[in-house]
Amino acid sequence: MSENAVTVREARAHLADHINRAEQGAPTIITRNGAPVAALVPIADFNALEQAADELLAREAEAVLAEGGPTVTMAELLADLFSERGDGAA
């Protein structure tokens, strides 16, 4: 799989081409001011990354529980998340 890097402007101008490349298994790295900021990847790669992240989080949670770490209810978790956002939603 070869890496194809393009600017945001190039990605906008040729989005369909980059989507076609992703469908064929080739990711496109999108850069802004020379720095990578995003990637257009095949959906199978994205799904695999999501699954791997979910598995990693589950393992970390199991490790915390095995060590007798603290637990919270879903209500407590949501309250924490909304209070961090500072938007008043609860």
DSSP file (Angstrom, degrees, kcal/mol; ACC not computed):
  #  RESIDUE AA STRUCTURE BP1 BP2  ACC     N-H-->O    O-->H-N    N-H-->O    O-->H-N    TCO  KAPPA ALPHA  PHI   PSI    X-CA   Y-CA   Z-CA
    1    1 A M              0   0    0      0, 0.0     2,-0.3     0, 0.0    25,-0.1   0.000 360.0 360.0 360.0 117.8    0.0    0.0    0.0
    2    2 A S        -     0   0    0      1,-0.0     2,-0.5     2,-0.0     0, 0.0  -0.626 360.0-119.9 -90.9 148.5    1.7    3.2   -1.1
    3    3 A E        -     0   0    0     -2,-0.3     2,-0.5    23,-0.1    25,-0.1  -0.741  24.0-167.3 -89.5 129.6    1.2    6.5    0.8
    4    4 A N  E     -a   28   0A   0     23,-1.0    25,-2.9    -2,-0.5     2,-0.5  -0.967   5.7-168.5-117.6 113.0   -0.3    9.3   -1.2
    5    5 A A  E     +a   29   0A   0     -2,-0.5     2,-0.3    23,-0.2    25,-0.2  -0.888  12.3 166.4-108.0 133.4    0.0   12.7    0.4
    6    6 A V  E     -a   30   0A   0     23,-2.8    25,-3.0    -2,-0.5     2,-0.1  -0.946  35.1-105.6-138.7 158.8   -2.0   15.7   -0.8
    7    7 A T  E  >  -a   31   0A   0     -2,-0.3     4,-2.7    23,-0.2     5,-0.2  -0.346  37.5-106.7 -76.4 165.3   -2.9   19.2    0.4
    8    8 A V  H  > S+     0   0    0     23,-1.4     4,-2.6     1,-0.2     5,-0.2   0.912 123.1  52.8 -57.7 -42.9   -6.4   20.1    1.6
    9    9 A R  H  > S+     0   0    0      1,-0.2     4,-2.4     2,-0.2    -1,-0.2   0.927 110.5  46.2 -59.8 -46.5   -6.9   22.0   -1.6
   10   10 A E  H  > S+     0   0    0      1,-0.2     4,-1.8     2,-0.2    -1,-0.2   0.901 111.2  52.7 -63.4 -41.4   -5.8   19.0   -3.8
   11   11 A A  H  < S+     0   0    0     -4,-2.7    -2,-0.2     1,-0.2    -1,-0.2   0.913 111.2  46.7 -61.7 -42.5   -8.0   16.7   -1.7
   12   12 A R  H >< S+     0   0    0     -4,-2.6     3,-0.9     1,-0.2    -1,-0.2   0.926 112.5  49.6 -63.1 -44.4  -11.0   19.0   -2.3
   13   13 A A  H 3< S+     0   0    0     -4,-2.4    -1,-0.2     1,-0.2    -2,-0.2   0.797 126.2  25.4 -67.4 -28.4  -10.4   19.4   -6.0
   14   14 A H  T 3X S+     0   0    0     -4,-1.8     4,-1.9    -5,-0.2     3,-0.4  -0.146  74.8 137.2-130.0  38.2  -10.0   15.6   -6.6
   15   15 A L  H <> S+     0   0    0     -3,-0.9     4,-2.5     1,-0.2     5,-0.2   0.890  73.2  54.3 -56.1 -43.9  -12.1   14.1   -3.8
   16   16 A A  H  > S+     0   0    0      1,-0.2     4,-2.4     2,-0.2    -1,-0.2   0.891 107.4  51.3 -59.9 -39.5  -13.7   11.4   -6.0
   17   17 A D  H  > S+     0   0    0     -3,-0.4     4,-2.1     2,-0.2    -1,-0.2   0.908 111.1  47.5 -63.1 -41.5  -10.2   10.3   -7.2
   18   18 A H  H  X S+     0   0    0     -4,-1.9     4,-2.1     2,-0.2    -2,-0.2   0.856 110.8  51.5 -70.1 -34.5   -9.0    9.9   -3.6
   19   19 A I  H  X S+     0   0    0     -4,-2.5     4,-2.5    -5,-0.2    -2,-0.2   0.924 108.9  51.2 -65.2 -43.6  -12.2    8.0   -2.7
   20   20 A N  H  X S+     0   0    0     -4,-2.4     4,-1.3     1,-0.2    -2,-0.2   0.904 109.2  50.8 -59.4 -41.4  -11.6    5.7   -5.6
   21   21 A R  H  <>S+     0   0    0     -4,-2.1     5,-2.9     1,-0.2     3,-0.3   0.909 109.0  51.2 -62.3 -41.6   -8.1    5.1   -4.4
   22   22 A A  H ><5S+     0   0    0     -4,-2.1     3,-1.7     1,-0.2    -2,-0.2   0.910 106.3  54.1 -62.5 -41.6   -9.4    4.3   -0.9
   23   23 A E  H 3<5S+     0   0    0     -4,-2.5    -1,-0.2     1,-0.3    -2,-0.2   0.813 107.6  51.8 -61.1 -28.9  -11.8    1.8   -2.4
   24   24 A Q  T 3<5S-     0   0    0     -4,-1.3    -1,-0.3    -3,-0.3    -2,-0.2   0.414 128.9 -98.1 -88.4   1.2   -8.9    0.1   -4.1
   25   25 A G  T < 5S+     0   0    0     -3,-1.7    -3,-0.2     1,-0.2    -2,-0.1   0.501  85.0 122.3 100.5   4.5   -7.0   -0.1   -0.7
   26   26 A A      < -     0   0    0     -5,-2.9    -1,-0.2    -6,-0.1    -2,-0.2  -0.891  50.0-145.3-106.8 118.8   -4.7    3.0   -1.0
   27   27 A P        -     0   0    0      0, 0.0   -23,-1.0     0, 0.0     2,-0.5  -0.386   4.8-144.5 -75.7 157.6   -5.0    5.6    1.7
   28   28 A T  E     -aB   4  40A   0     12,-2.4    12,-2.9   -25,-0.1     2,-0.5  -0.994   6.7-149.2-121.7 125.4   -4.5    9.3    1.1
   29   29 A I  E     -aB   5  39A   0    -25,-2.9   -23,-2.8    -2,-0.5     2,-0.5  -0.810  12.9-149.0 -91.3 130.9   -2.9   11.5    3.7
   30   30 A I  E     -aB   6  38A   0      8,-2.9     7,-3.2    -2,-0.5     8,-1.5  -0.885  15.0-164.0-105.8 129.8   -4.2   15.1    3.7
   31   31 A T  E     -aB   7  36A   0    -25,-3.0   -23,-1.4    -2,-0.5     2,-0.4  -0.805  14.8-164.4-115.2 153.1   -1.8   17.8    4.7
   32   32 A R  E >  S- B   0  35A   0      3,-2.6     3,-1.9    -2,-0.3   -25,-0.0  -0.989  84.6  -9.5-133.4 125.3   -2.1   21.5    5.8
   33   33 A N  T 3  S-     0   0    0     -2,-0.4    -1,-0.1     1,-0.3   -26,-0.0   0.859 131.3 -56.1  53.7  37.2    0.9   23.7    5.8
   34   34 A G  T 3  S+     0   0    0      1,-0.2    -1,-0.3     0, 0.0   -27,-0.0   0.361 116.2 109.8  82.9  -5.3    3.0   20.6    5.2
   35   35 A A  E <  S-B   32   0A   0     -3,-1.9    -3,-2.6     1,-0.0    -1,-0.2  -0.862  74.8-112.2-107.0 137.2    1.8   18.7    8.2
   36   36 A P  E     +B   31   0A   0      0, 0.0    -5,-0.3     0, 0.0     3,-0.1  -0.464  42.7 162.1 -65.1 132.2   -0.5   15.6    8.1
   37   37 A V  E     +     0   0A   0     -7,-3.2     2,-0.3     1,-0.4    -6,-0.2   0.546  58.8   3.8-125.9 -17.8   -3.9   16.5    9.5
   38   38 A A  E     -B   30   0A   0     -8,-1.5    -8,-2.9     2,-0.0    -1,-0.4  -0.971  56.5-141.6-160.6 168.7   -6.3   13.7    8.2
   39   39 A A  E     -B   29   0A   0     -2,-0.3     2,-0.7   -10,-0.2   -10,-0.2  -0.998   7.5-149.4-143.2 140.5   -6.4   10.5    6.2
   40   40 A L  E     +B   28   0A   0    -12,-2.9   -12,-2.4    -2,-0.4     3,-0.0  -0.947  37.1 173.2-105.3 112.0   -8.9    9.1    3.8
   41   41 A V        -     0   0    0     -2,-0.7   -19,-0.1   -14,-0.2   -15,-0.1  -0.794  39.8 -85.3-122.6 159.0   -8.6    5.3    4.2
   42   42 A P    >>  -     0   0    0      0, 0.0     4,-2.0     0, 0.0     3,-0.6  -0.349  41.8-121.0 -57.6 143.9  -10.4    2.2    3.0
   43   43 A I  H 3> S+     0   0    0      1,-0.3     4,-2.9     2,-0.2     5,-0.2   0.831 112.5  59.2 -60.4 -32.9  -13.4    1.5    5.2
   44   44 A A  H 3> S+     0   0    0      2,-0.2     4,-2.1     1,-0.2    -1,-0.3   0.896 106.3  48.1 -63.5 -38.5  -12.0   -1.9    6.1
   45   45 A D  H <> S+     0   0    0     -3,-0.6     4,-2.2     2,-0.2    -2,-0.2   0.918 112.3  48.8 -66.3 -42.9   -8.9   -0.2    7.6
   46   46 A F  H  X S+     0   0    0     -4,-2.0     4,-2.6     2,-0.2    -2,-0.2   0.930 111.7  48.8 -61.5 -46.3  -11.1    2.3    9.5
   47   47 A N  H  X S+     0   0    0     -4,-2.9     4,-2.5     1,-0.2    -1,-0.2   0.894 110.7  50.9 -62.0 -40.1  -13.3   -0.5   10.9
   48   48 A A  H  X S+     0   0    0     -4,-2.1     4,-2.5    -5,-0.2    -1,-0.2   0.897 110.5  49.4 -64.1 -39.9  -10.2   -2.5   11.9
   49   49 A L  H  X S+     0   0    0     -4,-2.2     4,-2.4     2,-0.2    -2,-0.2   0.920 111.1  49.1 -65.3 -43.9   -8.8    0.5   13.7
   50   50 A E  H  X S+     0   0    0     -4,-2.6     4,-2.4     2,-0.2    -2,-0.2   0.919 112.5  48.0 -60.2 -44.5  -12.1    1.1   15.5
   51   51 A Q  H  X S+     0   0    0     -4,-2.5     4,-2.5     2,-0.2    -2,-0.2   0.912 111.4  50.0 -64.5 -42.8  -12.3   -2.5   16.6
   52   52 A A  H  X S+     0   0    0     -4,-2.5     4,-2.4     2,-0.2    -1,-0.2   0.901 110.8  49.8 -62.7 -40.7   -8.7   -2.5   17.8
   53   53 A A  H  X S+     0   0    0     -4,-2.4     4,-2.5     2,-0.2    -2,-0.2   0.915 110.6  49.9 -64.6 -42.0   -9.4    0.7   19.8
   54   54 A D  H  X S+     0   0    0     -4,-2.4     4,-2.2     1,-0.2    -2,-0.2   0.915 111.6  48.5 -61.3 -42.9  -12.5   -0.9   21.4
   55   55 A E  H  X S+     0   0    0     -4,-2.5     4,-2.4     2,-0.2    -2,-0.2   0.895 110.6  51.0 -65.5 -40.0  -10.5   -4.0   22.3
   56   56 A L  H  X S+     0   0    0     -4,-2.4     4,-2.5     2,-0.2    -2,-0.2   0.930 111.0  47.9 -63.0 -45.4   -7.7   -2.0   23.8
   57   57 A L  H  X S+     0   0    0     -4,-2.5     4,-2.4     1,-0.2    -2,-0.2   0.893 111.0  51.5 -62.8 -39.1  -10.2    0.0   25.9
   58   58 A A  H  X S+     0   0    0     -4,-2.2     4,-2.5     2,-0.2    -1,-0.2   0.916 110.4  48.6 -64.3 -42.2  -11.9   -3.2   27.1
   59   59 A R  H  X S+     0   0    0     -4,-2.4     4,-2.2     2,-0.2    -2,-0.2   0.909 111.2  50.1 -63.8 -41.4   -8.5   -4.7   28.1
   60   60 A E  H  X S+     0   0    0     -4,-2.5     4,-2.1     2,-0.2    -1,-0.2   0.905 111.3  49.0 -63.5 -40.4   -7.6   -1.5   30.0
   61   61 A A  H  X S+     0   0    0     -4,-2.4     4,-2.4     1,-0.2    -2,-0.2   0.910 110.2  50.8 -65.1 -42.3  -11.0   -1.6   31.8
   62   62 A E  H  X S+     0   0    0     -4,-2.5     4,-2.6     1,-0.2    -1,-0.2   0.890 109.3  51.7 -62.1 -38.8  -10.5   -5.2   32.7
   63   63 A A  H  X S+     0   0    0     -4,-2.2     4,-1.5     2,-0.2    -1,-0.2   0.908 109.6  49.1 -64.7 -41.9   -7.1   -4.5   34.1
   64   64 A V  H  <>S+     0   0    0     -4,-2.1     5,-3.2     1,-0.2    -2,-0.2   0.925 113.2  46.9 -63.2 -44.2   -8.5   -1.7   36.3
   65   65 A L  H ><5S+     0   0    0     -4,-2.4     3,-1.7     1,-0.2    -2,-0.2   0.905 109.1  54.1 -64.3 -40.9  -11.2   -3.9   37.6
   66   66 A A  H 3<5S+     0   0    0     -4,-2.6    -1,-0.2     1,-0.3    -2,-0.2   0.810 107.9  51.0 -63.2 -29.7   -8.8   -6.8   38.3
   67   67 A E  T 3<5S-     0   0    0     -4,-1.5    -1,-0.3    -5,-0.2    -2,-0.2   0.377 122.2-107.5 -87.9   4.3   -6.7   -4.4   40.4
   68   68 A G  T < 5 +     0   0    0     -3,-1.7    -3,-0.2     1,-0.1    -2,-0.1   0.764  61.6 169.3  77.0  24.0   -9.7   -3.3   42.4
   69   69 A G      < -     0   0    0     -5,-3.2    -1,-0.1    -6,-0.2    -5,-0.0  -0.096  40.3 -78.7 -67.3 169.0   -9.8    0.1   40.7
   70   70 A P        -     0   0    0      0, 0.0     2,-0.3     0, 0.0    -1,-0.1  -0.302  42.8-158.6 -70.4 151.6  -12.7    2.5   41.0
   71   71 A T        -     0   0    0     -3,-0.1     2,-0.3    -6,-0.0     0, 0.0  -0.901   3.4-162.3-124.7 158.3  -15.9    2.0   39.0
   72   72 A V        -     0   0    0     -2,-0.3     2,-0.1     3,-0.0     0, 0.0  -0.957  22.0-112.8-136.3 155.6  -18.6    4.5   38.1
   73   73 A T     >  -     0   0    0     -2,-0.3     4,-2.3     1,-0.1     5,-0.2  -0.412  33.1-109.8 -79.7 164.3  -22.2    4.3   36.9
   74   74 A M  H  > S+     0   0    0      1,-0.2     4,-2.8     2,-0.2     5,-0.2   0.888 120.9  55.2 -61.1 -38.8  -23.2    5.3   33.4
   75   75 A A  H  > S+     0   0    0      1,-0.2     4,-2.4     2,-0.2    -1,-0.2   0.909 108.6  47.4 -61.1 -42.4  -25.1    8.3   34.9
   76   76 A E  H  > S+     0   0    0      2,-0.2     4,-2.3     1,-0.2    -2,-0.2   0.910 112.0  50.4 -65.3 -41.6  -21.9    9.4   36.7
   77   77 A L  H  X S+     0   0    0     -4,-2.3     4,-2.5     2,-0.2    -2,-0.2   0.936 112.3  46.1 -61.4 -47.6  -19.8    9.0   33.6
   78   78 A L  H  X S+     0   0    0     -4,-2.8     4,-2.7     1,-0.2     5,-0.2   0.902 111.0  52.4 -63.8 -40.8  -22.3   11.1   31.5
   79   79 A A  H  X S+     0   0    0     -4,-2.4     4,-2.2    -5,-0.2    -1,-0.2   0.915 111.1  48.2 -61.0 -42.2  -22.5   13.8   34.2
   80   80 A D  H  X S+     0   0    0     -4,-2.3     4,-1.9     2,-0.2    -2,-0.2   0.925 111.6  49.6 -61.7 -46.2  -18.7   14.0   34.2
   81   81 A L  H  X S+     0   0    0     -4,-2.5     4,-1.4     1,-0.2    -2,-0.2   0.922 113.5  45.0 -61.8 -45.4  -18.6   14.2   30.4
   82   82 A F  H  X>S+     0   0    0     -4,-2.7     4,-1.1     1,-0.2     5,-0.7   0.862 111.0  52.5 -70.3 -34.6  -21.2   17.0   30.2
   83   83 A S  H  <5S+     0   0    0     -4,-2.2    -1,-0.2    -5,-0.2    -2,-0.2   0.849 107.6  53.0 -70.2 -30.9  -19.7   19.0   33.0
   84   84 A E  H  <5S+     0   0    0     -4,-1.9    -1,-0.2     1,-0.2    -2,-0.2   0.843 104.6  56.1 -68.8 -33.5  -16.3   18.9   31.3
   85   85 A R  H  <5S-     0   0    0     -4,-1.4    -1,-0.2    -5,-0.2    -2,-0.2   0.801  94.6-149.0 -69.3 -28.2  -17.9   20.2   28.1
   86   86 A G  T  <5 +     0   0    0     -4,-1.1    -3,-0.1     3,-0.1    -2,-0.1   0.706  59.9 121.0  70.2  20.0  -19.2   23.2   30.0
   87   87 A D  S   <S-     0   0    0     -5,-0.7     3,-0.1     2,-0.2    -4,-0.1   0.439  79.7-118.7 -96.9   2.6  -22.3   23.6   27.8
   88   88 A G        +     0   0    0     -6,-0.4     2,-0.3     1,-0.3    -5,-0.1   0.372  68.0 137.3  81.2  -6.9  -24.8   23.1   30.6
   89   89 A A              0   0    0     -7,-0.2    -1,-0.3     1,-0.2    -2,-0.2  -0.552 360.0 360.0 -74.2 135.2  -26.3   20.0   29.0
   90   90 A A              0   0    0     -2,-0.3    -1,-0.2    -3,-0.1    -8,-0.1   0.315 360.0 360.0-149.5 360.0  -27.0   17.3   31.6
